[in-house]
Amino acid sequence: MDIDLARTWVQAIAAAVDQHKDHLTQLDSAIGDADHGINMQRGFSAATAALAGLEPDTVGAVLVKTGTTLISTVGGASGPLYGGAFRAIGKPLDAPTVTPGQFAAALADGLASVRKLGAAAPGDKTMIDAYAPALAAFQQQVDAGADLAAAALAAADAAENGMRATTPMQARKGRASYLGARSIGHQDPGATSTALIFRALAETAVAR
């Protein structure tokens, strides 16, 4: 992972969110406030614009700037959760190039940030249900000696499996938890946008 790849990853997330904005909104309309797609599009569009005027000297600078921008532009709980995650991922990556192992450790910091702020765990029908298996798959690949592209592909597949697995769950955290059993049968929008983020990472890394 280098500075250019980090910037391209954020641009790819923005493009994916823009493409899937209506789908995210439809998912959120069933169990949330129907604003997840709009909020995520606003945030990542703003992040792309912020990075266009930035000359970062580390990978972390790209991701911290992305996180700070998300916090200030994304409404609801998503801003602090996603923004905090990107800030946590970026903080330890204080070099122009980082290894897959260093990036895996940073992704773990991002998950820890989400869990601390949202007080959620796997099975609660949140973004963690996509993030946690993605991180586990990424780390497994890194431990086996895989490069960034292979690890990111495994993470994206795991995130999408985790995303789909939220459908039969009953929400125990967030706005959807107010619905109780009525949240069952709906895919979680946060897990869906998290899967988009990991798929964007995989596609960006493979393209390199």
MDAnalysis code that builds the backbone (N, CA, C; Angstrom):
import MDAnalysis as mda
import numpy as np

u = mda.Universe.empty(624, n_residues=208, atom_resindex=np.repeat(np.arange(208), 3), trajectory=True)
u.add_TopologyAttr("name", ["N", "CA", "C"] * 208)
u.add_TopologyAttr("resid", np.arange(1, 209))
u.add_TopologyAttr("resname", ["MET", "ASP", "ILE", "ASP", "LEU", "ALA", "ARG", "THR", "TRP", "VAL", "GLN", "ALA", "ILE", "ALA", "ALA", "ALA", "VAL", "ASP", "GLN", "HIS", "LYS", "ASP", "HIS", "LEU", "THR", "GLN", "LEU", "ASP", "SER", "ALA", "ILE", "GLY", "ASP", "ALA", "ASP", "HIS", "GLY", "ILE", "ASN", "MET", "GLN", "ARG", "GLY", "PHE", "SER", "ALA", "ALA", "THR", "ALA", "ALA", "LEU", "ALA", "GLY", "LEU", "GLU", "PRO", "ASP", "THR", "VAL", "GLY", "ALA", "VAL", "LEU", "VAL", "LYS", "THR", "GLY", "THR", "THR", "LEU", "ILE", "SER", "THR", "VAL", "GLY", "GLY", "ALA", "SER", "GLY", "PRO", "LEU", "TYR", "GLY", "GLY", "ALA", "PHE", "ARG", "ALA", "ILE", "GLY", "LYS", "PRO", "LEU", "ASP", "ALA", "PRO", "THR", "VAL", "THR", "PRO", "GLY", "GLN", "PHE", "ALA", "ALA", "ALA", "LEU", "ALA", "ASP", "GLY", "LEU", "ALA", "SER", "VAL", "ARG", "LYS", "LEU", "GLY", "ALA", "ALA", "ALA", "PRO", "GLY", "ASP", "LYS", "THR", "MET", "ILE", "ASP", "ALA", "TYR", "ALA", "PRO", "ALA", "LEU", "ALA", "ALA", "PHE", "GLN", "GLN", "GLN", "VAL", "ASP", "ALA", "GLY", "ALA", "ASP", "LEU", "ALA", "ALA", "ALA", "ALA", "LEU", "ALA", "ALA", "ALA", "ASP", "ALA", "ALA", "GLU", "ASN", "GLY", "MET", "ARG", "ALA", "THR", "THR", "PRO", "MET", "GLN", "ALA", "ARG", "LYS", "GLY", "ARG", "ALA", "SER", "TYR", "LEU", "GLY", "ALA", "ARG", "SER", "ILE", "GLY", "HIS", "GLN", "ASP", "PRO", "GLY", "ALA", "THR", "SER", "THR", "ALA", "LEU", "ILE", "PHE", "ARG", "ALA", "LEU", "ALA", "GLU", "THR", "ALA", "VAL", "ALA", "ARG"])
u.atoms.positions = np.array([
    [0.851, -1.187, 0.000],
    [0.000, 0.000, 0.000],
    [0.888, 1.239, 0.000],
    [0.675, 2.119, -0.991],
    [1.407, 3.374, -1.023],
    [0.416, 4.538, -1.089],
    [0.943, 5.737, -1.143],
    [0.095, 6.933, -1.100],
    [-0.877, 6.961, -2.265],
    [-0.385, 6.673, -3.458],
    [-1.250, 6.709, -4.642],
    [-2.356, 5.670, -4.556],
    [-2.039, 4.497, -4.059],
    [-3.043, 3.446, -3.946],
    [-4.090, 3.818, -2.900],
    [-3.662, 4.416, -1.811],
    [-4.604, 4.848, -0.782],
    [-5.581, 5.885, -1.339],
    [-5.059, 6.831, -2.097],
    [-5.919, 7.859, -2.692],
    [-6.884, 7.234, -3.709],
    [-6.368, 6.326, -4.531],
    [-7.198, 5.671, -5.539],
    [-8.282, 4.828, -4.880],
    [-7.955, 4.200, -3.745],
    [-8.947, 3.426, -2.993],
    [-10.115, 4.316, -2.569],
    [-9.823, 5.462, -2.022],
    [-10.898, 6.368, -1.590],
    [-11.737, 6.819, -2.787],
    [-11.081, 7.103, -3.896],
    [-11.819, 7.478, -5.111],
    [-12.717, 6.334, -5.576],
    [-12.219, 5.105, -5.467],
    [-13.012, 3.936, -5.870],
    [-14.204, 3.730, -4.945],
    [-14.014, 3.988, -3.650],
    [-15.146, 3.911, -2.714],
    [-16.205, 4.926, -3.094],
    [-15.769, 6.154, -3.390],
    [-16.717, 7.200, -3.772],
    [-17.516, 6.800, -5.009],
    [-16.845, 6.200, -5.987],
    [-17.526, 5.766, -7.206],
    [-18.516, 4.642, -6.913],
    [-18.119, 3.700, -6.053],
    [-19.002, 2.579, -5.715],
    [-20.220, 3.055, -4.938],
    [-20.000, 3.946, -4.001],
    [-21.116, 4.476, -3.213],
    [-22.070, 5.254, -4.109],
    [-21.517, 6.014, -5.035],
    [-22.363, 6.763, -5.962],
    [-23.204, 5.809, -6.811],
    [-22.589, 4.729, -7.264],
    [-23.300, 3.753, -8.094],
    [-24.406, 3.037, -7.315],
    [-24.146, 2.774, -6.036],
    [-25.081, 1.972, -5.238],
    [-25.879, 2.813, -4.239],
    [-25.873, 4.119, -4.423],
    [-26.538, 5.020, -3.481],
    [-28.012, 4.657, -3.290],
    [-28.725, 4.425, -4.386],
    [-30.160, 4.141, -4.286],
    [-30.408, 2.817, -3.570],
    [-29.548, 1.827, -3.821],
    [-29.697, 0.538, -3.150],
    [-29.473, 0.688, -1.650],
    [-28.453, 1.442, -1.252],
    [-28.205, 1.676, 0.167],
    [-29.386, 2.390, 0.815],
    [-29.976, 3.321, 0.094],
    [-31.124, 4.052, 0.626],
    [-32.332, 3.137, 0.775],
    [-32.541, 2.253, -0.208],
    [-33.649, 1.297, -0.117],
    [-33.484, 0.381, 1.094],
    [-32.276, -0.115, 1.300],
    [-32.032, -0.965, 2.463],
    [-32.291, -0.201, 3.754],
    [-31.851, 1.041, 3.799],
    [-31.999, 1.844, 5.010],
    [-33.447, 2.274, 5.230],
    [-34.212, 2.379, 4.168],
    [-35.623, 2.776, 4.322],
    [-36.421, 1.687, 5.024],
    [-35.937, 0.421, 4.918],
    [-36.655, -0.689, 5.535],
    [-36.423, -0.753, 7.043],
    [-35.212, -0.422, 7.494],
    [-34.898, -0.599, 8.913],
    [-34.183, 0.606, 9.522],
    [-34.108, 1.713, 8.800],
    [-33.404, 2.886, 9.309],
    [-34.105, 4.170, 8.956],
    [-33.311, 5.190, 8.677],
    [-33.845, 6.525, 8.400],
    [-33.868, 6.872, 6.920],
    [-33.558, 5.917, 6.060],
    [-33.603, 6.100, 4.604],
    [-32.630, 7.169, 4.104],
    [-31.517, 7.341, 4.822],
    [-30.569, 8.380, 4.408],
    [-29.128, 7.858, 4.257],
    [-28.932, 6.554, 4.395],
    [-27.563, 6.033, 4.396],
    [-26.865, 6.251, 3.056],
    [-27.568, 5.998, 1.965],
    [-26.967, 6.190, 0.652],
    [-26.591, 7.639, 0.400],
    [-27.487, 8.521, 0.720],
    [-27.246, 9.953, 0.508],
    [-26.094, 10.438, 1.381],
    [-26.106, 10.011, 2.651],
    [-25.053, 10.451, 3.562],
    [-23.680, 9.929, 3.147],
    [-23.623, 8.666, 2.754],
    [-22.339, 8.101, 2.344],
    [-21.834, 8.742, 1.051],
    [-22.733, 9.018, 0.132],
    [-22.321, 9.689, -1.103],
    [-21.772, 11.081, -0.799],
    [-22.448, 11.795, 0.054],
    [-21.981, 13.131, 0.426],
    [-20.596, 13.055, 1.050],
    [-20.414, 12.106, 1.959],
    [-19.152, 12.011, 2.675],
    [-17.982, 11.645, 1.788],
    [-18.151, 10.638, 0.954],
    [-17.015, 10.211, 0.135],
    [-16.771, 11.152, -1.043],
    [-17.793, 11.835, -1.505],
    [-17.565, 12.882, -2.503],
    [-16.729, 14.004, -1.901],
    [-17.064, 14.362, -0.668],
    [-16.303, 15.401, 0.028],
    [-14.873, 14.932, 0.295],
    [-14.709, 13.661, 0.639],
    [-13.367, 13.132, 0.898],
    [-12.511, 13.168, -0.362],
    [-13.097, 12.806, -1.493],
    [-12.368, 12.843, -2.761],
    [-11.931, 14.267, -3.082],
    [-12.830, 15.214, -2.853],
    [-12.500, 16.620, -3.103],
    [-11.396, 17.096, -2.162],
    [-11.470, 16.676, -0.902],
    [-10.457, 17.087, 0.074],
    [-9.086, 16.526, -0.293],
    [-9.057, 15.299, -0.780],
    [-7.779, 14.686, -1.154],
    [-7.196, 15.307, -2.415],
    [-8.064, 15.849, -3.269],
    [-7.578, 16.472, -4.507],
    [-6.691, 17.675, -4.208],
    [-6.924, 18.305, -3.072],
    [-6.124, 19.468, -2.705],
    [-5.050, 19.163, -1.685],
    [-4.783, 17.873, -1.465],
    [-3.825, 17.460, -0.448],
    [-2.578, 16.865, -1.092],
    [-1.421, 17.197, -0.549],
    [-0.171, 16.578, -0.989],
    [0.393, 15.787, 0.193],
    [-0.122, 14.589, 0.416],
    [0.271, 13.814, 1.601],
    [1.668, 13.218, 1.450],
    [2.323, 13.026, 2.580],
    [3.650, 12.407, 2.540],
    [3.639, 11.006, 3.149],
    [2.463, 10.557, 3.603],
    [2.326, 9.199, 4.131],
    [0.985, 8.617, 3.691],
    [0.906, 7.291, 3.730],
    [-0.368, 6.614, 3.482],
    [-1.396, 7.064, 4.517],
    [-0.955, 7.152, 5.753],
    [-1.852, 7.533, 6.828],
    [-2.479, 8.902, 6.642],
    [-1.727, 9.842, 6.079],
    [-2.260, 11.182, 5.876],
    [-3.485, 11.158, 4.964],
    [-3.464, 10.286, 3.962],
    [-4.609, 10.143, 3.055],
    [-5.826, 9.640, 3.815],
    [-5.624, 8.625, 4.627],
    [-6.749, 7.980, 5.293],
    [-7.267, 8.791, 6.478],
    [-6.363, 9.459, 7.191],
    [-6.801, 10.332, 8.286],
    [-7.619, 11.505, 7.734],
    [-7.165, 12.078, 6.625],
    [-7.920, 13.168, 6.003],
    [-9.294, 12.681, 5.555],
    [-9.341, 11.478, 5.006],
    [-10.618, 10.896, 4.612],
    [-11.535, 10.769, 5.823],
    [-11.013, 10.231, 6.907],
    [-11.821, 10.051, 8.105],
    [-12.316, 11.360, 8.686],
    [-11.440, 12.343, 8.754],
    [-11.824, 13.655, 9.285],
    [-12.938, 14.270, 8.441],
    [-12.815, 14.121, 7.136],
    [-13.836, 14.661, 6.235],
    [-15.162, 13.940, 6.416],
    [-15.128, 12.632, 6.562],
    [-16.367, 11.871, 6.770],
    [-17.060, 12.304, 8.061],
    [-16.287, 12.493, 9.108],
    [-16.874, 12.907, 10.390],
    [-17.602, 14.233, 10.246],
    [-17.040, 15.135, 9.461],
    [-17.605, 16.487, 9.356],
    [-18.725, 16.597, 8.332],
    [-18.890, 15.584, 7.456],
    [-19.872, 15.734, 6.371],
    [-20.969, 14.671, 6.354],
    [-20.733, 13.513, 6.988],
    [-21.737, 12.446, 6.956],
    [-22.658, 12.579, 8.157],
    [-23.964, 12.553, 7.907],
    [-24.928, 12.703, 8.980],
    [-25.140, 11.423, 9.758],
    [-25.846, 11.542, 10.874],
    [-26.215, 10.391, 11.669],
    [-25.023, 9.718, 12.325],
    [-25.199, 8.427, 12.626],
    [-24.127, 7.674, 13.288],
    [-23.017, 7.284, 12.328],
    [-23.317, 7.281, 11.024],
    [-22.339, 6.791, 10.053],
    [-21.075, 7.643, 10.014],
    [-21.211, 8.944, 10.176],
    [-20.046, 9.823, 10.123],
    [-19.001, 9.469, 11.156],
    [-19.360, 9.447, 12.443],
    [-18.382, 9.063, 13.461],
    [-17.867, 7.636, 13.297],
    [-18.734, 6.700, 12.882],
    [-18.311, 5.305, 12.766],
    [-17.320, 5.117, 11.622],
    [-17.678, 5.556, 10.434],
    [-16.799, 5.389, 9.279],
    [-15.614, 6.345, 9.365],
    [-15.880, 7.570, 9.776],
    [-14.792, 8.533, 9.902],
    [-13.786, 8.113, 10.947],
    [-14.290, 7.648, 12.088],
    [-13.405, 7.180, 13.137],
    [-12.584, 5.980, 12.696],
    [-13.211, 5.105, 11.921],
    [-12.493, 3.930, 11.421],
    [-11.346, 4.334, 10.506],
    [-11.615, 5.240, 9.563],
    [-10.549, 5.652, 8.642],
    [-9.446, 6.411, 9.369],
    [-9.800, 7.196, 10.350],
    [-8.769, 7.891, 11.136],
    [-7.907, 6.873, 11.894],
    [-8.558, 5.872, 12.483],
    [-7.820, 4.856, 13.229],
    [-6.927, 4.025, 12.310],
    [-7.414, 3.720, 11.108],
    [-6.606, 2.981, 10.132],
    [-5.378, 3.801, 9.733],
    [-5.600, 5.082, 9.530],
    [-4.528, 5.931, 9.031],
    [-3.449, 6.269, 10.042],
    [-3.805, 6.398, 11.302],
    [-2.853, 6.917, 12.300],
    [-1.538, 6.152, 12.378],
    [-1.523, 4.813, 12.354],
    [-0.236, 4.128, 12.464],
    [0.549, 4.041, 11.146],
    [-0.079, 4.408, 10.040],
    [0.553, 4.217, 8.728],
    [1.349, 5.470, 8.343],
    [2.407, 5.732, 9.116],
    [3.147, 6.984, 8.982],
    [4.365, 6.832, 8.083],
    [4.149, 6.259, 6.887],
    [5.232, 6.090, 5.918],
    [4.629, 6.180, 4.508],
    [5.452, 6.461, 3.496],
    [4.940, 6.541, 2.128],
    [4.472, 5.199, 1.582],
    [5.024, 4.111, 2.113],
    [4.649, 2.760, 1.699],
    [4.570, 1.883, 2.942],
    [3.536, 1.042, 3.003],
    [3.391, 0.150, 4.152],
    [3.171, -1.276, 3.654],
    [3.557, -2.235, 4.462],
    [3.448, -3.641, 4.089],
    [2.013, -4.136, 4.306],
    [1.650, -5.261, 3.687],
    [0.335, -5.848, 3.959],
    [0.124, -6.134, 5.445],
    [1.179, -6.538, 6.138],
    [1.056, -6.798, 7.565],
    [0.757, -5.538, 8.358],
    [1.422, -4.454, 8.002],
    [1.148, -3.181, 8.673],
    [-0.273, -2.704, 8.371],
    [-0.709, -2.921, 7.143],
    [-2.061, -2.506, 6.773],
    [-3.095, -3.364, 7.500],
    [-2.815, -4.657, 7.677],
    [-3.725, -5.530, 8.419],
    [-3.886, -5.052, 9.858],
    [-2.765, -4.684, 10.473],
    [-2.821, -4.182, 11.850],
    [-3.617, -2.881, 11.924],
    [-3.478, -2.044, 10.903],
    [-4.229, -0.789, 10.867],
    [-5.718, -1.045, 10.682],
    [-6.063, -2.008, 9.832],
    [-7.469, -2.380, 9.671],
    [-8.053, -2.866, 10.996],
    [-7.254, -3.582, 11.776],
    [-7.700, -4.030, 13.095],
    [-7.976, -2.841, 14.009],
    [-7.144, -1.813, 13.911],
    [-7.388, -0.597, 14.686],
    [-8.706, 0.051, 14.269],
    [-8.999, 0.003, 12.978],
    [-10.253, 0.561, 12.487],
    [-11.454, -0.179, 13.046],
    [-11.374, -1.494, 13.073],
    [-12.470, -2.283, 13.631],
    [-12.632, -2.000, 15.119],
    [-11.526, -1.887, 15.831],
    [-11.595, -1.579, 17.260],
    [-12.289, -0.242, 17.505],
    [-12.017, 0.729, 16.631],
    [-12.664, 2.036, 16.750],
    [-14.173, 1.912, 16.586],
    [-14.596, 1.145, 15.591],
    [-16.029, 0.963, 15.351],
    [-16.685, 0.261, 16.538],
    [-16.038, -0.765, 17.035],
    [-16.625, -1.525, 18.141],
    [-16.715, -0.672, 19.402],
    [-15.705, 0.141, 19.635],
    [-15.717, 0.992, 20.832],
    [-16.822, 2.043, 20.751],
    [-16.947, 2.674, 19.596],
    [-17.927, 3.744, 19.459],
    [-19.355, 3.209, 19.378],
    [-19.536, 2.134, 18.611],
    [-20.882, 1.615, 18.416],
    [-21.316, 0.597, 19.448],
    [-20.378, 0.119, 20.260],
    [-20.662, -0.886, 21.285],
    [-21.371, -2.104, 20.702],
    [-21.011, -2.460, 19.489],
    [-21.635, -3.592, 18.808],
    [-20.641, -4.739, 18.684],
    [-21.196, -5.925, 18.465],
    [-20.397, -7.131, 18.304],
    [-20.912, -7.896, 17.097],
    [-20.134, -8.844, 16.592],
    [-20.642, -9.676, 15.502],
    [-21.981, -10.314, 15.883],
    [-22.902, -10.313, 14.933],
    [-24.228, -10.855, 15.186],
    [-25.263, -9.819, 15.574],
    [-24.826, -8.563, 15.765],
    [-25.764, -7.497, 16.137],
    [-26.433, -6.844, 14.935],
    [-26.099, -7.289, 13.725],
    [-26.662, -6.746, 12.481],
    [-26.203, -5.309, 12.275],
    [-24.883, -5.158, 12.162],
    [-24.281, -3.849, 11.906],
    [-23.135, -4.017, 10.906],
    [-22.434, -2.925, 10.661],
    [-21.291, -2.956, 9.754],
    [-20.204, -3.921, 10.231],
    [-20.174, -4.210, 11.532],
    [-19.177, -5.127, 12.072],
    [-19.335, -6.524, 11.483],
    [-20.555, -6.888, 11.111],
    [-20.785, -8.222, 10.554],
    [-20.148, -8.391, 9.178],
    [-19.803, -7.304, 8.527],
    [-19.015, -7.367, 7.289],
    [-17.543, -7.101, 7.573],
    [-17.263, -6.166, 8.470],
    [-15.882, -5.758, 8.738],
    [-15.087, -6.873, 9.423],
    [-15.647, -7.501, 10.449],
    [-14.898, -8.498, 11.217],
    [-14.462, -9.688, 10.353],
    [-15.337, -10.290, 9.558],
    [-14.871, -11.389, 8.706],
    [-13.909, -10.929, 7.611],
    [-14.080, -9.705, 7.132],
    [-13.142, -9.173, 6.136],
    [-11.743, -9.064, 6.728],
    [-11.653, -8.528, 7.933],
    [-10.358, -8.404, 8.598],
    [-9.735, -9.776, 8.839],
    [-10.544, -10.731, 9.295],
    [-10.030, -12.074, 9.568],
    [-9.480, -12.715, 8.295],
    [-10.200, -12.557, 7.190],
    [-9.753, -13.130, 5.918],
    [-8.485, -12.442, 5.432],
    [-8.425, -11.116, 5.578],
    [-7.238, -10.361, 5.170],
    [-6.023, -10.822, 5.969],
    [-6.195, -10.929, 7.291],
    [-5.077, -11.324, 8.152],
    [-4.614, -12.743, 7.843],
    [-5.559, -13.625, 7.575],
    [-5.213, -15.013, 7.245],
    [-4.358, -15.083, 5.988],
    [-4.731, -14.299, 4.992],
    [-3.965, -14.274, 3.754],
    [-2.571, -13.690, 3.970],
    [-2.498, -12.631, 4.746],
    [-1.196, -12.012, 5.034],
    [-0.300, -12.995, 5.786],
    [-0.878, -13.682, 6.759],
    [-0.107, -14.655, 7.532],
    [0.429, -15.782, 6.639],
    [-0.299, -16.056, 5.552],
    [0.118, -17.107, 4.622],
    [1.097, -16.597, 3.567],
    [1.439, -15.310, 3.656],
    [2.422, -14.745, 2.739],
    [1.839, -14.114, 1.485],
    [0.516, -13.911, 1.439],
    [-0.126, -13.336, 0.261],
    [0.211, -11.853, 0.126],
    [0.096, -11.355, -1.106],
    [0.297, -9.928, -1.334],
    [-0.998, -9.168, -1.032],
    [-0.937, -7.847, -1.176],
    [-2.085, -7.006, -0.831],
    [-3.309, -7.350, -1.670],
    [-3.124, -7.581, -2.959],
    [-4.258, -7.850, -3.839],
    [-4.984, -9.131, -3.432],
    [-4.238, -10.185, -3.174],
    [-4.844, -11.454, -2.780],
    [-5.559, -11.330, -1.439],
    [-4.922, -10.634, -0.502],
    [-5.545, -10.450, 0.808],
    [-6.811, -9.614, 0.705],
    [-6.770, -8.576, -0.134],
    [-7.929, -7.708, -0.290],
    [-9.087, -8.432, -0.979],
    [-8.773, -9.293, -1.949],
    [-9.823, -10.083, -2.604],
    [-10.506, -11.014, -1.603],
    [-9.726, -11.673, -0.767],
    [-10.301, -12.549, 0.250],
    [-11.160, -11.747, 1.232],
    [-10.671, -10.569, 1.592],
    [-11.426, -9.718, 2.515],
    [-12.750, -9.274, 1.902],
    [-12.733, -8.905, 0.623],
    [-13.958, -8.460, -0.038],
    [-14.986, -9.582, -0.101],
    [-14.538, -10.785, -0.427],
    [-15.455, -11.930, -0.467],
    [-16.055, -12.190, 0.911],
    [-15.209, -12.134, 1.938],
    [-15.689, -12.374, 3.300],
    [-16.657, -11.286, 3.753],
    [-16.374, -10.038, 3.372],
    [-17.272, -8.936, 3.729],
    [-18.642, -9.124, 3.088],
    [-18.650, -9.551, 1.846],
    [-19.933, -9.744, 1.154],
    [-20.704, -10.927, 1.742],
    [-20.000, -11.972, 2.141],
    [-20.676, -13.076, 2.826],
    [-21.259, -12.608, 4.160],
    [-20.481, -11.815, 4.885],
    [-20.971, -11.268, 6.147],
    [-22.157, -10.349, 5.956],
    [-22.101, -9.551, 4.904],
    [-23.215, -8.659, 4.564],
    [-24.505, -9.450, 4.350],
    [-24.415, -10.496, 3.521],
    [-25.609, -11.305, 3.239],
    [-26.122, -12.019, 4.487],
    [-25.206, -12.361, 5.369],
    [-25.590, -13.077, 6.595],
    [-26.374, -12.198, 7.568],
    [-26.391, -10.877, 7.344],
    [-27.163, -10.008, 8.243],
    [-28.664, -10.100, 7.987],
    [-29.075, -10.603, 6.829],
    [-30.499, -10.607, 6.478],
    [-31.362, -11.338, 7.504],
    [-31.007, -12.557, 7.932],
    [-31.866, -13.244, 8.894],
    [-31.672, -12.812, 10.348],
    [-30.739, -11.906, 10.593],
    [-30.472, -11.486, 11.970],
    [-31.527, -10.507, 12.473],
    [-31.705, -10.493, 13.784],
    [-32.479, -9.427, 14.420],
    [-31.507, -8.380, 14.933],
    [-31.756, -7.125, 14.597],
    [-30.847, -6.045, 14.972],
    [-30.845, -5.842, 16.485],
    [-29.651, -5.699, 17.036],
    [-29.525, -5.448, 18.468],
    [-28.844, -4.114, 18.771],
    [-28.422, -3.411, 17.736],
    [-27.793, -2.103, 17.924],
    [-28.306, -1.158, 16.845],
    [-28.225, 0.135, 17.128],
    [-28.570, 1.142, 16.132],
    [-30.066, 1.337, 15.956],
    [-30.376, 2.153, 14.977],
    [-31.777, 2.501, 14.698],
    [-32.626, 1.267, 14.426],
    [-32.066, 0.279, 13.731],
    [-32.833, -0.916, 13.369],
    [-33.261, -1.720, 14.586],
    [-32.526, -1.598, 15.704],
    [-32.852, -2.394, 16.888],
    [-34.215, -2.029, 17.463],
    [-34.689, -0.808, 17.163],
    [-35.998, -0.391, 17.660],
    [-37.124, -1.214, 17.048],
    [-36.861, -1.826, 15.910],
    [-37.892, -2.595, 15.218],
    [-38.057, -4.008, 15.773],
    [-37.114, -4.450, 16.590],
    [-37.201, -5.793, 17.142],
    [-37.221, -6.844, 16.046],
    [-38.172, -7.760, 16.142],
    [-38.252, -8.869, 15.189],
    [-38.544, -8.403, 13.776],
    [-39.073, -7.204, 13.623],
    [-39.379, -6.696, 12.277],
    [-38.114, -6.371, 11.479],
    [-36.965, -6.326, 12.165],
    [-35.703, -6.095, 11.438],
    [-35.217, -7.363, 10.742],
    [-35.780, -8.513, 11.102],
    [-35.393, -9.777, 10.479],
    [-35.866, -9.791, 9.027],
    [-35.003, -10.280, 8.145],
    [-35.361, -10.380, 6.736],
    [-34.871, -9.222, 5.887],
    [-34.141, -8.300, 6.501],
    [-33.615, -7.134, 5.775],
    [-32.095, -7.095, 5.898],
    [-31.409, -6.907, 4.794],
    [-29.945, -6.795, 4.803],
    [-29.537, -5.467, 5.416],
    [-28.527, -5.512, 6.256],
    [-28.106, -4.300, 6.953],
    [-27.404, -3.325, 6.008],
    [-27.825, -2.069, 5.974],
    [-27.191, -1.099, 5.068],
    [-25.741, -0.798, 5.425],
    [-25.414, -0.767, 6.713],
    [-24.037, -0.505, 7.110],
    [-23.097, -1.623, 6.698],
    [-23.553, -2.861, 6.860],
    [-22.748, -3.991, 6.390],
    [-22.582, -3.942, 4.880],
    [-23.604, -3.447, 4.193],
    [-23.555, -3.360, 2.731],
    [-22.542, -2.316, 2.282],
    [-22.541, -1.155, 2.899],
    [-21.568, -0.132, 2.508],
    [-20.150, -0.540, 2.917],
    [-20.022, -1.271, 4.008],
    [-18.711, -1.775, 4.406],
    [-18.182, -2.763, 3.379],
    [-19.059, -3.624, 2.868],
    [-18.650, -4.556, 1.819],
    [-18.218, -3.811, 0.566],
    [-18.886, -2.709, 0.246],
    [-18.481, -1.888, -0.899],
    [-17.064, -1.339, -0.695],
    [-16.753, -0.953, 0.519],
    [-15.436, -0.397, 0.820],
    [-14.343, -1.449, 0.614],
    [-14.596, -2.658, 1.076],
    [-13.589, -3.712, 0.905],
    [-13.497, -4.182, -0.548],
    [-14.617, -4.197, -1.260],
    [-14.555, -4.567, -2.676],
    [-13.790, -3.507, -3.456],
    [-13.966, -2.240, -3.104],
    [-13.213, -1.172, -3.768],
    [-11.718, -1.326, -3.514],
    [-11.350, -1.735, -2.299],
    [-9.941, -1.978, -1.996],
    [-9.386, -3.102, -2.874],
    [-10.163, -4.188, -2.994],
    [-9.706, -5.318, -3.797],
    [-9.528, -4.933, -5.270],
    [-10.507, -4.240, -5.800],
    [-10.429, -3.874, -7.222],
    [-9.281, -2.901, -7.480],
    [-9.049, -2.004, -6.527],
    [-7.957, -1.054, -6.667],
    [-6.598, -1.763, -6.602],
    [-6.473, -2.678, -5.651],
    [-5.203, -3.382, -5.484],
    [-4.927, -4.299, -6.669],
    [-5.935, -4.969, -7.176],
    [-5.757, -5.876, -8.327],
    [-5.354, -5.073, -9.562],
    [-5.937, -3.892, -9.724],
    [-5.651, -3.067, -10.889],
    [-4.199, -2.596, -10.918],
    [-3.566, -2.584, -9.760],
    [-2.146, -2.207, -9.703],
    [-1.283, -3.345, -10.180],
])
